Amino acid sequence: MLEIIEGIFKGFAILLRLFVEGGLLDVSISATGRFFMRLFYPLHWFKKGASYPLWAERTVGVIAWLCFCYLAFYVDYSLPRWQAE
């Protein structure tokens, strides 16, 4: 469990570094949550202006960013191992 938490923190640091180097400083938790809610909730695929509760957007956004962070850590950690084989 500790490795997963450490991976999330290291992945977040990697993503933050990539955002700063790439010039993308406007990262929104609510917008990310809204995007994933629209992506996975088929009833709102073709509706324009669908609104969601702010707490739901932020919760889904935080979960999505935690997954991004862990994925970035996993790729950063595993890439040298894949290249060595």
ABEGO torsion letter per residue (X at the ends): XAAAAAAAAAAAAAAAAAAAAAGBABBBAAAAAAAAAAAABAAAAABBGBBBBAAAAAAAAAAAAAAAAAAAAAAAAAAAAAAAX
